[in-house]
Amino acid sequence: MLGLLCLAALGLRLLTLSQYESNHPLVEAPSIDERSYDEWAVEIAAGDWLGDEVFFQEPLYPYFLGSIYSLAGHDRRIVRLVQCLLSGLTLVLIWLSTRRLFGDTAAWVAGAGFAMYPPALLMPCLLLKPNLFMPLLAGLVLVLTGECRSWRAWLLAGVLAGLGALLRGNLLILLPLLALLPLMRVRSGELGLPRAIRSSALFGAGTALVLLPVMLRNWQVGEVLALTTSGAGTNVFGGNNEENPYGVATEFPWVRGIPRYEADDWRREAERRLDRELDPGESSSYWLGQALESMQANPRLHLSIFWNKLRLALGNYEVPDNHHLIWDSQYIALLRLRWPGFSVLGGFGLAGLLLALFRRQLGGRRLELALMFLAYLGTIVLTVVSMRARLPLVVLLLPFTGFWISELVREYRLPRESRSLGWLAMLVGLGMSSMAIVSTPVFDARTVEGDLADRDYNLAVSWLERDIELERAAGLAEELVGRHPRTSRFQTLLATTEWHRGRVLLDQGATDLGQGLIRDALERLRPLADSDTISPRERSRALRLAGYIQADIGNWVPAERFFRRSREFASEDLELKVSHAQALLEASQESDSASREQARVLLEQVVESNPASIEAAGASKLLSEWW
């Protein structure tokens, strides 16, 4: 029967994948973190296994992708198929651990819940790390819910926990708790103290076996003692600051929103504030300190932020990050069916946890699983809430979902004379109350609509980057500006489509119409380029686009001015450096040696910083043409 459940779950995932690959407009255009992991994996598959910078993102998932690419080529479909299998494995592991803790009925409920949970259906389609983290976490739970009498079990648990920490830094916080589990079992008489100490040491050895090589690698490339990454401080600050009252994934004015630039952007802003150079570890410490100082200075505000994040982490809304479940379901018919969401699985899971507590059945392995759930929930509340951050939490909660439903079924199946209607009513009331609490909206409809608009924006940008669907991108941009006229990046997007459409018309000989659209684009950008009310990042984007348009029509003097102003925010952007250098060269006279020398310095910086990049190739070409 487990095999049939597994096959059904795998079939649902393969059908979801088929619809995703057939209908989703971004299937061949990974964005944000997906794009970062994909590009990083291609570099790994090409032989760059060590890298040259301290890890800023958790590294295991890109190495997982890179390993597949090195064997099967750059074929994302192979990755997605492997992830469908990993999702099926996760189901099996959840089923086994739930049966061990709560019995067969609970196991079937937990397994079926994971099989039908919409985010778990979508996730294998995406190049995101929960696909690898969930089976590792479920495997860790299975090992820890066993007898763990052999030394191999605790060593394996340490290895799994270490691997999990290379996928989600949250797990680093849980490592001390997990290492103390053997000592907790001394109190119950299950282990003697010497054996418990030995088991804790074995767990630590397994963790060290995984994490120490990564720490040594970080020291080798950057002389920074980072156990996994240098991004911990920015993650804490990102979810705990005055500008982010709900602790969701957000863009800061000094960060360009492109993962490969994030580490440098965070570091440069910290250096600007401190007026000194920092290494990646010092940058992380600075941002962590900023968050802690803010908490100390305004505890009431941060209690409110924590409360909002707790509500979101235990709420029905799947907070978007890279992807938005509702938006993606437009293109995946299977996701539009009424599958049990978090309001059902999470609500009944919380009911099961409370039921075990009230009945005093929350001891032994059940207590340990509850502590893992609460600790992982705490790490989400301490950092950033999102659908993919919460998905592993469901792995820890589903056994309690199964427990609540199994108790309801058991009570209902009792002979009529033995059945307690009061107890049955209490069970139902507990479940319905928990589901009602989880279903209470945290965000209003306007916020949700804004989240959906952000996905439309990403789609239009993707179309423009790939030079396809220009008219659809323009229509989408006009629609976004119509709904959100004061949003600067939507205005910049519309200006971009006007420029692209103008170029097409010029190529087709419609000179007046083409020039008119290009003038409209520049006029649209003018107030954005001169505004002090929009963020530096958005102003830099508008200035950069204005520079590209002016350069495209041969107006090199204003193009140079726009590029220079844009670089006040994005000073280390390689593409922008090359564009600025070209504008300096084209706008300068033969006698303007200062501009020519400035351009040469910029081009040499690009070549030296990343010799293998496309930008370096363009810089080398300009150097050969002008010198």
Long-range contacts (C-beta under 8 A, 24 or more apart in sequence): 1-108, 2-92, 2-95, 2-111, 5-91, 5-95, 5-108, 5-111, 5-112, 5-115, 6-88, 6-91, 6-92, 8-115, 9-87, 9-88, 9-91, 9-111, 9-114, 9-115, 10-84, 10-85, 10-87, 10-88, 12-115, 12-116, 12-121, 12-334, 13-84, 13-87, 13-88, 13-121, 13-124, 14-81, 14-84, 15-334, 16-121, 16-122, 16-124, 16-125, 16-332, 16-334, 16-335, 17-80, 17-81, 17-84, 17-124, 17-125, 19-331, 19-332, 19-333, 19-334, 20-122, 20-125, 20-328, 20-331, 20-332, 21-77, 21-80, 21-125, 23-331, 23-332, 24-125, 24-328, 24-331, 24-332, 25-331, 25-459, 25-462, 25-463, 25-469, 26-458, 26-459, 26-462, 28-76, 29-462, 29-465, 29-466, 30-76, 30-127, 31-322, 31-458, 31-462, 32-257, 32-258, 32-259, 32-322, 32-458, 33-57, 33-128, 33-259, 33-321, 33-322, 34-126, 34-127, 34-128, 34-322, 35-259, 36-258, 36-259, 36-260, 37-61, 37-62, 37-65, 37-127, 37-128, 37-129, 38-65, 38-76, 38-127, 39-260, 40-65, 40-66, 41-65, 41-66, 41-68, 41-69, 42-66, 42-69, 42-74, 44-69, 44-70, 45-69, 45-70, 45-74, 50-217, 50-220, 50-221, 51-221, 52-221, 53-221, 53-222, 53-263, 53-280, 54-218, 54-221, 54-222, 54-224, 54-226, 54-229, 54-230, 54-263, 54-280, 54-281, 55-214, 55-218, 55-226, 55-228, 55-229, 55-230, 55-231, 56-229, 56-230, 56-231, 56-262, 56-263, 56-280, 57-229, 57-231, 57-259, 58-129, 58-165, 58-166, 58-167, 58-168, 58-169, 58-228, 58-229, 59-166, 59-214, 59-228, 59-229, 60-129, 60-132, 60-163, 60-166, 60-167, 61-128, 61-129, 61-131, 61-132, 61-133, 61-167, 64-132, 65-127, 76-127, 79-127, 80-124, 80-125, 83-123, 83-124, 83-125, 83-131, 83-132, 84-124, 86-124, 86-131, 86-132, 86-134, 86-135, 87-120, 87-123, 87-124, 87-131, 87-134, 87-135, 89-135, 89-138, 90-114, 90-120, 90-134, 90-135, 90-138, 90-395, 91-115, 93-135, 93-138, 93-139, 93-141, 93-142, 94-138, 94-141, 94-395, 94-398, 94-399, 96-142, 97-138, 97-141, 97-142, 97-145, 97-369, 97-399, 98-398, 98-399, 98-402, 100-142, 100-145, 100-146, 100-365, 101-145, 101-365, 101-366, 101-369, 101-399, 101-403, 102-366, 102-399, 102-402, 102-403, 102-406, 103-406, 105-402, 105-405, 105-406, 105-409, 105-410, 106-399, 106-402, 106-403, 106-405, 106-406, 107-402, 108-402, 109-401, 109-402, 109-405, 109-406, 110-398, 110-399, 110-401, 110-402, 113-340, 113-345, 113-398, 113-401, 113-402, 114-394, 114-395, 114-398, 116-339, 116-340, 117-339, 117-340, 117-341, 117-342, 117-345, 117-394, 118-318, 118-325, 118-329, 118-335, 118-339, 118-341, 119-318, 119-325, 119-387, 119-388, 119-391, 119-394, 120-391, 120-394, 121-334, 121-335, 121-339, 122-323, 122-325, 122-328, 122-332, 122-335, 123-388, 123-391, 125-332, 126-322, 126-323, 128-322, 128-323, 128-388, 129-167, 129-168, 129-388, 130-388, 130-391, 130-392, 132-167, 133-164, 133-167, 133-168, 133-392, 134-391, 134-392, 134-395, 136-160, 136-163, 136-164, 136-167, 137-164, 137-171, 137-392, 137-395, 137-396, 138-395, 140-164, 140-178, 141-369, 141-372, 141-395, 141-396, 144-178, 144-181, 144-365, 144-368, 144-372, 145-365, 145-368, 145-369, 148-182, 148-199, 151-198, 151-199, 151-202, 154-182, 154-199, 154-200, 154-202, 154-203, 154-206, 155-202, 155-203, 155-205, 155-206, 156-206, 157-203, 157-206, 158-202, 158-203, 158-204, 158-205, 158-206, 158-207, 158-208, 158-209, 158-210, 159-206, 159-207, 159-209, 159-210, 160-206, 161-203, 161-206, 161-207, 162-206, 162-207, 162-208, 162-209, 162-210, 162-211, 163-210, 165-207, 165-210, 165-211, 165-227, 165-228, 166-210, 166-211, 166-214, 166-228, 168-389, 168-392, 169-228, 169-229, 169-231, 169-232, 169-235, 170-376, 170-379, 170-380, 170-383, 170-389, 171-376, 171-379, 172-227, 172-228, 172-232, 173-375, 173-378, 173-379, 173-382, 174-372, 174-375, 174-376, 174-379, 175-207, 177-371, 177-372, 177-375, 178-203, 178-372, 179-203, 179-204, 179-207, 181-368, 184-368, 188-363, 188-364, 222-279, 222-280, 223-279, 224-279, 224-280, 224-281, 225-281, 226-280, 226-281, 226-284, 230-263, 230-280, 230-281, 230-283, 230-284, 231-262, 231-263, 231-284, 232-284, 232-288, 233-283, 233-284, 233-285, 233-286, 233-287, 233-288, 233-289, 233-291, 234-262, 234-266, 234-283, 234-284, 234-287, 235-383, 235-384, 236-287, 236-288, 236-291, 236-382, 236-383, 237-287, 237-288, 237-290, 237-291, 238-383, 238-384, 239-305, 239-309, 239-382, 239-383, 239-384, 239-385, 240-291, 240-294, 240-295, 240-302, 240-305, 240-382, 240-383, 241-290, 241-291, 241-294, 242-294, 242-298, 242-301, 244-305, 245-304, 245-305, 245-308, 246-305, 246-308, 246-309, 246-312, 246-385, 246-442, 246-443, 247-305, 247-306, 247-308, 247-309, 247-312, 247-381, 247-383, 247-384, 247-385, 248-312, 248-319, 248-384, 248-385, 248-386, 249-319, 249-320, 249-321, 249-384, 249-386, 251-537, 252-537, 253-535, 253-536, 253-537, 254-536, 254-537, 254-569, 255-537, 256-537, 256-570, 256-573, 257-537, 261-572, 261-573, 264-572, 268-571, 268-572, 306-381, 308-442, 309-380, 309-381, 309-385, 310-377, 310-381, 311-440, 311-442, 312-385, 312-442, 313-377, 313-380, 313-381, 313-385, 313-390, 313-393, 314-346, 314-350, 314-377, 314-437, 314-438, 315-342, 315-438, 315-439, 315-440, 315-441, 315-442, 316-341, 316-342, 316-343, 316-346, 316-438, 316-439, 316-441, 317-441, 317-442, 317-443, 317-448, 318-342, 318-387, 318-390, 319-385, 319-386, 319-387, 319-390, 320-386, 320-387, 320-451, 320-454, 320-455, 321-386, 321-387, 321-388, 321-389, 322-388, 323-387, 323-455, 324-451, 324-452, 324-454, 324-455, 325-387, 326-448, 326-452, 327-451, 327-452, 327-455, 327-456, 342-390, 342-394, 342-438, 343-435, 343-438, 343-439, 344-435, 345-394, 345-397, 345-398, 345-401, 346-394, 346-397, 346-401, 346-438, 347-431, 347-434, 347-435, 347-436, 347-437, 347-438, 347-439, 348-401, 348-404, 348-405, 348-431, 348-434, 348-435, 349-394, 349-397, 349-398, 349-400, 349-401, 349-404, 350-397, 350-400, 350-434, 350-437, 350-438, 351-400, 351-404, 351-430, 351-431, 351-433, 351-434, 351-435, 352-399, 352-400, 352-401, 352-402, 352-403, 352-404, 352-405, 352-407, 353-397, 353-400, 354-430, 354-434, 355-403, 355-404, 355-407, 355-427, 355-430, 356-400, 356-403, 369-396, 369-399, 369-400, 370-400, 372-396, 373-397, 373-400, 404-430, 404-431, 449-483, 450-484, 453-480, 453-483, 453-484, 453-490, 456-480, 457-489, 457-490, 457-493, 460-493, 460-497, 461-493, 464-496, 464-497, 464-500, 470-497, 470-500, 470-501, 470-504, 471-501, 473-497, 473-500, 474-498, 474-500, 474-501, 488-528, 488-531, 488-534, 488-535, 488-538, 488-539, 488-542, 489-538, 489-541, 491-524, 491-525, 491-528, 491-542, 492-525, 492-528, 492-538, 492-541, 492-542, 492-545, 494-524, 495-520, 495-521, 495-522, 495-524, 495-525, 495-542, 495-545, 496-521, 496-545, 498-524, 499-545, 499-548, 499-549, 499-552, 503-552, 518-549, 518-553, 521-545, 521-549, 522-546, 522-549, 522-550, 525-549, 529-562, 529-565, 536-568, 536-569, 537-569, 539-569, 540-565, 540-566, 540-567, 540-568, 540-569, 540-570, 541-566, 544-570, 544-576, 544-579, 547-579, 547-580, 547-583, 548-579, 551-579, 551-582, 551-583, 551-586, 556-583, 556-586, 556-587, 557-587, 559-583, 559-586, 559-587, 560-584, 560-587, 572-609, 574-606, 574-609, 574-610, 574-613, 574-615, 574-616, 575-615, 577-602, 577-603, 577-605, 577-606, 577-615, 577-619, 578-602, 578-603, 578-606, 578-615, 578-618, 578-619, 578-622, 581-606, 581-619, 581-622, 582-622, 585-622, 585-626, 596-626, 599-626, 600-626, 600-627
